[in-house]
Amino acid sequence: MTTTPPPISTPSLWQTTARRVTGASEETRGWLYGLVGILAFSVTLPATRAAVPDLGSTVVGLGRAVVAGVLAGGLLWLRRERLPERRYWLGLAIVALGVVVGFPICTALALQHVPAVHGAVVVGLLPAATAVMAVLRAGERPPPMFWLACLVGVVAVLIFAAAQGAGRPQPADGLLLAAVCLAAIGYAEGGRMARDLGGWRVICWALVLATPVLLAPVGIAVADEGLSAGWGAWLGFAYVSVVSMFLGFFAWYRGLVLGGVARVGQVQLLQPILTLGWAALLLGEAIDGQTALAALLVVGSVAISRRSWTRRPVAERQASNL
């Protein structure tokens, strides 16, 4: 009697990719998680721009956090998570101020007056701001080559902004710069706290902390302006509420923990280019050759910054902390 050998199972592409990611170094996994987060965040400005004309800046800027806060509270309840210790409360408040309240409302107000591509190039300064905040808040010390690569990326963004006419002073630019500073504070503080609490807990508790404060202004805005909007505005609002304000941070803070705040933060240099692509696809905004050149310069600076910062030996890190 002939016995038929069992079929040889061929791993799927998903299984192969998962194994490679699982077996990768912490730095590589940090960059991969960071890329997932930035891909999620890159649609934020076009989605905001689509929602603001119909729903208003308050509903879009703060209402997204209320929706995300309900989702976060539900997740924490299902997992029976305990309230964080009091020593974490100030940090959670800083995260809430930066990424739950500050960045969304500032960008929503600015995008009432400028297109998404304008916002994209100004928000391109976020990696440099995040690196500075990482030095101040997370205790990280990038090498000189890292700062040089960061400078190259920032200069590329500024030149691109000037070439596109986005560098002309106007009130919206002040709001966008404020958004950059606030987001950088929230990223650095959240990345630091995620080392102890875990990234998803940081954003969930920050949302839960902020939601009661935001209910009043959002409720007043809804009572005054109503909620009459087209399907495009509702899709944009749903995206910024569920993905930008909630799910994207799961991957983003995980990446910051694994790879370092300042180092993985440089992945944000890709965000303005991705945002421009989404703005062209979703909003019909044009992209020319200057955009392609800026993309090459930005991607090059990300590659240089990634290679320039290797982890110091444990003994050296310990010695520097003495």
C-alpha positions as CSV (number, residue, x, y, z in Angstrom):
1,M,0.0,0.0,0.0
2,T,1.4,3.3,-1.1
3,T,1.3,6.1,1.4
4,T,0.8,9.6,0.0
5,P,3.1,12.1,1.7
6,P,1.4,15.0,3.2
7,P,1.4,18.2,1.1
8,I,4.1,20.6,1.7
9,S,2.6,23.8,3.0
10,T,3.9,27.0,1.4
11,P,3.9,30.0,3.8
12,S,1.8,32.8,2.5
13,L,3.2,36.2,1.8
14,W,1.6,37.6,5.0
15,Q,3.2,34.8,7.1
16,T,6.6,35.3,5.6
17,T,6.4,39.1,6.1
18,A,5.2,38.6,9.7
19,R,8.2,36.3,10.4
20,R,10.7,38.7,9.0
21,V,9.2,41.6,11.0
22,T,9.1,39.5,14.2
23,G,12.8,38.5,13.7
24,A,14.0,41.9,12.8
25,S,16.0,44.1,15.2
26,E,14.2,46.6,17.4
27,E,15.4,49.5,15.4
28,T,14.1,48.0,12.1
29,R,10.7,47.2,13.7
30,G,10.6,50.7,15.2
31,W,11.0,52.1,11.7
32,L,8.3,49.8,10.3
33,Y,5.9,50.7,13.0
34,G,6.7,54.4,12.4
35,L,6.1,54.1,8.7
36,V,2.6,52.6,9.4
37,G,1.9,55.4,11.7
38,I,3.0,58.1,9.3
39,L,1.1,56.4,6.5
40,A,-2.0,56.8,8.7
41,F,-1.2,60.4,9.6
42,S,-0.4,61.4,6.0
43,V,-4.1,61.5,5.1
44,T,-5.0,63.7,8.1
45,L,-4.6,67.1,6.4
46,P,-6.6,66.2,3.2
47,A,-9.3,64.5,5.4
48,T,-9.4,67.6,7.6
49,R,-9.6,69.9,4.6
50,A,-12.5,67.9,3.2
51,A,-14.5,68.0,6.5
52,V,-13.9,71.6,7.7
53,P,-16.0,73.5,5.2
54,D,-19.2,71.6,6.1
55,L,-18.6,70.7,9.8
56,G,-16.5,73.6,11.0
57,S,-13.1,73.8,12.7
58,T,-14.4,73.1,16.3
59,V,-16.3,69.9,15.4
60,V,-13.5,68.6,13.2
61,G,-10.7,69.8,15.4
62,L,-12.1,68.7,18.8
63,G,-15.0,66.5,17.9
64,R,-12.6,63.9,16.5
65,A,-11.1,63.5,19.9
66,V,-14.5,63.0,21.5
67,V,-15.2,60.2,19.1
68,A,-11.8,58.7,19.6
69,G,-12.2,59.1,23.4
70,V,-15.3,57.0,23.3
71,L,-13.4,54.3,21.4
72,A,-10.5,54.5,23.8
73,G,-12.7,54.3,26.8
74,G,-14.4,51.2,25.4
75,L,-11.1,49.5,24.8
76,L,-9.8,50.3,28.3
77,W,-13.0,49.0,29.8
78,L,-13.0,45.8,27.8
79,R,-9.4,45.1,28.9
80,R,-10.2,46.1,32.5
81,E,-7.3,48.5,32.6
82,R,-6.5,50.2,35.8
83,L,-6.1,53.9,36.1
84,P,-2.4,54.9,35.6
85,E,-0.4,55.9,38.7
86,R,-0.5,59.6,39.6
87,R,3.1,60.1,38.5
88,Y,1.9,59.6,34.9
89,W,-1.0,62.1,35.0
90,L,1.1,65.2,34.1
91,G,2.7,63.4,31.1
92,L,-0.7,62.2,29.9
93,A,-2.0,65.8,30.2
94,I,1.0,67.0,28.0
95,V,0.2,64.3,25.4
96,A,-3.5,65.4,25.4
97,L,-2.6,69.0,25.1
98,G,-0.2,68.3,22.2
99,V,-1.8,65.7,20.0
100,V,-5.4,65.4,21.2
101,V,-6.3,69.1,21.4
102,G,-3.5,71.3,20.1
103,F,-2.5,69.9,16.7
104,P,-6.1,69.0,15.6
105,I,-7.6,72.4,16.4
106,C,-4.7,74.4,15.0
107,T,-4.7,72.5,11.7
108,A,-8.5,72.7,11.4
109,L,-8.4,76.4,11.9
110,A,-5.5,76.9,9.4
111,L,-7.1,74.7,6.7
112,Q,-10.1,76.9,6.6
113,H,-7.8,79.4,4.8
114,V,-5.1,77.4,3.1
115,P,-5.1,74.2,1.0
116,A,-3.8,70.9,2.2
117,V,-0.6,71.1,0.2
118,H,0.2,74.4,2.0
119,G,-0.3,72.7,5.3
120,A,1.8,69.7,4.2
121,V,4.9,71.6,3.6
122,V,4.8,73.6,6.8
123,V,4.0,70.5,8.8
124,G,7.1,69.0,7.2
125,L,9.0,70.8,9.9
126,L,7.6,68.4,12.5
127,P,10.6,65.9,12.4
128,A,13.1,68.6,13.4
129,A,10.7,69.8,16.2
130,T,10.2,66.2,17.4
131,A,14.0,65.7,17.5
132,V,14.5,68.8,19.6
133,M,11.7,67.8,22.0
134,A,13.2,64.3,22.2
135,V,16.4,65.8,23.4
136,L,14.6,67.9,26.0
137,R,11.9,65.5,27.2
138,A,13.2,61.9,26.4
139,G,16.8,62.4,27.2
140,E,18.1,61.3,23.7
141,R,21.4,62.6,22.3
142,P,21.6,62.3,18.5
143,P,25.1,62.4,16.8
144,P,26.1,65.4,14.7
145,M,25.5,63.5,11.4
146,F,21.9,63.0,12.5
147,W,21.4,66.7,12.9
148,L,23.0,67.4,9.5
149,A,20.7,64.9,7.8
150,C,17.7,66.4,9.7
151,L,18.8,69.9,8.5
152,V,19.0,68.7,4.9
153,G,15.4,67.4,5.1
154,V,14.2,70.7,6.7
155,V,15.9,72.8,4.1
156,A,14.4,70.7,1.3
157,V,10.9,71.2,2.9
158,L,11.5,75.0,3.2
159,I,12.8,75.3,-0.4
160,F,9.8,73.3,-1.6
161,A,7.4,75.5,0.4
162,A,9.0,78.7,-1.0
163,A,8.9,77.4,-4.5
164,Q,5.2,76.6,-4.1
165,G,4.4,79.9,-2.6
166,A,3.7,78.4,0.8
167,G,6.3,80.5,2.6
168,R,4.5,83.8,2.5
169,P,3.6,85.0,6.0
170,Q,0.0,84.7,6.8
171,P,-2.0,83.9,10.0
172,A,-2.6,80.3,8.9
173,D,1.2,79.8,8.9
174,G,1.3,80.8,12.5
175,L,-1.4,78.3,13.4
176,L,0.4,75.5,11.5
177,L,3.7,76.3,13.2
178,A,1.9,76.2,16.6
179,A,0.5,72.8,15.5
180,V,4.0,71.6,14.7
181,C,5.3,72.6,18.2
182,L,2.4,71.1,20.0
183,A,2.5,67.8,18.1
184,A,6.3,67.6,18.7
185,I,5.7,67.9,22.4
186,G,3.0,65.3,22.4
187,Y,5.1,62.9,20.3
188,A,8.2,63.2,22.5
189,E,6.3,63.0,25.8
190,G,4.1,60.1,24.5
191,G,7.2,58.2,23.2
192,R,8.9,58.6,26.6
193,M,5.8,57.4,28.5
194,A,5.1,54.6,26.2
195,R,8.3,52.9,27.4
196,D,6.5,52.2,30.7
197,L,2.8,52.2,29.8
198,G,2.8,51.0,26.2
199,G,1.9,53.2,23.3
200,W,-1.7,52.2,23.0
201,R,-2.4,52.9,26.7
202,V,-0.8,56.4,26.4
203,I,-3.0,57.6,23.7
204,C,-6.1,55.9,25.1
205,W,-5.7,57.5,28.6
206,A,-4.8,60.8,27.0
207,L,-8.0,60.7,25.0
208,V,-10.1,59.7,28.0
209,L,-8.5,62.5,30.0
210,A,-9.3,65.1,27.4
211,T,-12.8,64.0,26.4
212,P,-14.8,65.5,29.3
213,V,-13.2,68.9,28.8
214,L,-14.0,68.8,25.0
215,L,-17.6,67.9,25.4
216,A,-18.8,71.5,26.1
217,P,-17.2,73.3,23.2
218,V,-18.1,70.5,20.8
219,G,-21.7,70.5,22.0
220,I,-21.9,74.3,21.7
221,A,-20.6,74.2,18.1
222,V,-23.0,71.4,17.2
223,A,-25.9,73.4,18.6
224,D,-24.9,76.6,16.8
225,E,-23.9,75.2,13.4
226,G,-25.6,71.8,13.2
227,L,-24.3,68.7,11.6
228,S,-25.4,69.1,8.0
229,A,-22.6,67.9,5.7
230,G,-22.0,65.9,2.5
231,W,-20.7,62.4,2.4
232,G,-17.2,63.6,1.6
233,A,-17.1,65.7,4.8
234,W,-18.4,62.8,6.9
235,L,-15.8,60.4,5.4
236,G,-13.0,62.9,6.3
237,F,-14.3,63.3,9.8
238,A,-14.6,59.5,10.3
239,Y,-11.0,59.1,9.1
240,V,-9.5,61.8,11.4
241,S,-11.5,60.4,14.3
242,V,-10.8,56.7,14.0
243,V,-7.5,56.5,12.2
244,S,-5.7,59.8,12.8
245,M,-6.7,60.3,16.4
246,F,-6.8,56.7,17.5
247,L,-5.5,53.7,15.6
248,G,-2.5,55.6,14.0
249,F,-1.0,56.3,17.4
250,F,-0.9,52.6,18.3
251,A,1.7,52.0,15.6
252,W,3.4,55.4,16.0
253,Y,4.1,55.2,19.7
254,R,5.2,51.6,19.4
255,G,7.7,52.7,16.8
256,L,9.0,55.5,19.0
257,V,9.6,53.1,21.8
258,L,11.4,50.5,19.7
259,G,13.6,52.9,17.7
260,G,13.9,56.0,19.7
261,V,11.8,59.2,19.5
262,A,14.3,61.4,17.6
263,R,15.4,58.6,15.3
264,V,12.1,57.2,14.3
265,G,10.6,60.7,14.3
266,Q,12.6,61.4,11.2
267,V,10.2,59.1,9.3
268,Q,7.9,62.1,9.5
269,L,10.0,63.7,6.7
270,L,8.1,61.4,4.4
271,Q,4.7,62.7,5.6
272,P,4.5,66.0,3.5
273,I,5.3,64.1,0.3
274,L,2.7,61.4,1.2
275,T,0.2,64.1,2.1
276,L,0.7,65.9,-1.2
277,G,0.0,62.6,-3.0
278,W,-3.2,62.1,-1.0
279,A,-4.2,65.7,-1.6
280,A,-3.8,65.2,-5.4
281,L,-5.7,62.0,-5.3
282,L,-8.5,62.9,-3.0
283,L,-8.8,66.7,-3.5
284,G,-7.5,67.1,-7.0
285,E,-4.6,69.4,-6.1
286,A,-1.8,69.4,-8.6
287,I,1.7,68.0,-8.2
288,D,4.6,69.1,-10.4
289,G,8.2,68.3,-10.9
290,Q,9.3,70.3,-7.9
291,T,7.3,67.9,-5.7
292,A,9.2,64.9,-7.2
293,L,12.5,66.6,-6.5
294,A,11.5,67.5,-2.9
295,A,10.5,63.9,-2.4
296,L,13.9,62.6,-3.5
297,L,15.7,65.0,-1.2
298,V,13.4,64.2,1.8
299,V,13.7,60.4,1.3
300,G,17.5,60.8,1.0
301,S,17.7,62.7,4.3
302,V,15.6,60.0,6.0
303,A,18.0,57.3,4.7
304,I,21.0,59.2,5.9
305,S,19.5,59.9,9.4
306,R,18.6,56.2,9.8
307,R,22.2,55.1,9.0
308,S,23.9,57.8,11.0
309,W,22.4,56.9,14.4
310,T,23.5,53.5,15.7
311,R,22.8,52.4,19.2
312,R,25.6,53.0,21.7
313,P,27.0,50.1,23.6
314,V,25.3,49.4,26.9
315,A,28.4,50.3,28.9
316,E,28.7,53.6,27.1
317,R,25.1,54.5,27.8
318,Q,25.5,53.6,31.5
319,A,28.7,55.6,31.7
320,S,26.9,58.7,30.2
321,N,24.2,58.4,32.9
322,L,26.7,58.5,35.8
